[in-house]
């Protein structure tokens, strides 16, 4: 496994979400499963993923697939008591940093619960006022 992916995997499982930004490119892009928009930039993506780490319950990785600069981390978790299966699709840049992170999830009901939970968190996190510009 690529060292960046191994570190990401380990940080997420240990709850060390504050260490994940060190693995990202400054201009990282994040495509969430909850709506069709992209978060851009390390600070904005870090803030979003920090909240996701608090919303997901009973999170675990089922398997990791990939090679070179493209990786797929399959996970399962619960959101508000609802079961979920998802994939982290990660592209690394030439420096080995996470350049793009796309998350796909199912079922639809759980994605809706994630969206509702994230919307509530974003409304109460003042950092997101400045991150509006980070959405494309």
N, C-alpha and C positions, 0 to 999 in steps of 0.2 A: 504494500500500500504506500502511496506517496506520503512523505512526511507531513505535509500540510493537511492532508485528509485524515491521517492518523491523529494529529493534534486536535483537529476540529472534532472528530469523533470522540476523543477522550474528554475534551473540554465540555462538550454538550452533555455527555453522560455523567460527568462529575458535577455538573451545575456551575462550572466556572465560565459563565457566559461573558464575564468581563475580559477574558483572555482571547475570545474569538476575534475581536477587531484586529489584533496583531497579525492575523492570518489573511486579512483582506487587502486587496489593492485599494489605493486611495479613491479610485473612481469605480469601485465595485457597483454592480447592478443587481438588484433583488426583485424578482417577480413573485409576488405572493399568490397563494391559491384562492384568495378571497375576492379579488377584483382584477380588472384588466388595466393595470398601471404598473409602472416600474419605479422602485425607490432607487435613487442614485447617490453614491457617496458613502464613505465609510461611517461617518457620524450618524447619518440617517438610518442606514441599514443596521448598524449596531443597536440603535435605540429600538427599532422594530423587533429585531431578533431577541433582544433582552426581554421584551414583553411576551413574546411567543414562548420563551422558556418558562415563564411563570404561568401561562395559560394551559400548556400541555401537561397532562397528568399521566403517570405511569409510562413515561416515554422509554422506548428501547429501540435499538437498531436490530433489524432482522438479518440484513446482509448488506455487504458493500461490494459493488462491482465497478470496474473501471480499469483504465490504463492511461499512462502519460498525463494528458491535461483534461480528461473528461471522466467524471466519477458520478456514480449513482449510489446513494445511501437510502436503502429502504427502511422505513420505520413504522412503528405502530404506537399509538397512544390513545388517550381519552381527552375529550374536550367537553367540559360540563357533563361528565358521565357518559358521553356518547363515544362509541368505538370509532377508531380512525386508522386508516392505512395511508401512507404517503411516501413520496420520494423526494429527496433533495438531489437536484441535478446541478452539479458543480463543475464549472469550467475554470481551470487554472491558467494564469498568464505565463509568459516565459520566465518570470522571476519565481514561479511557484506559488504565487498569491492567488487567493480566490478572486476571480474577475467577475464571474457571474454565478448567481445562485437562483435557481428556479425551484419552487416547491409545488408539487401537484398532490392532491389529496382526494380521498373519497371516504364515506359517502357524502352526498350533497348536504344532508341534514347537519352533519358534523362541521362541514365547511361553513355553513350558515352560523352555527354556534361559535366558531372561531371568529368569524367576521364581527358578530355582535360583541364578543368579549374584547376584541382588539379595538373596536370603535369606542367602547366605554373607557378603555385605558388611554387611548390617544387623546380623548377629550379632557382628561385630567392631568396629562403630562405636558407641561409648558414647553418642553423642547420641541414639540411637534408644530408649534406655531412657526418656528423658523424653518422647519423641514418641509413645509408646503412647497417650497421651491425645489425640493429634491424629488418631487414626483413628476414623471413624464407621461 
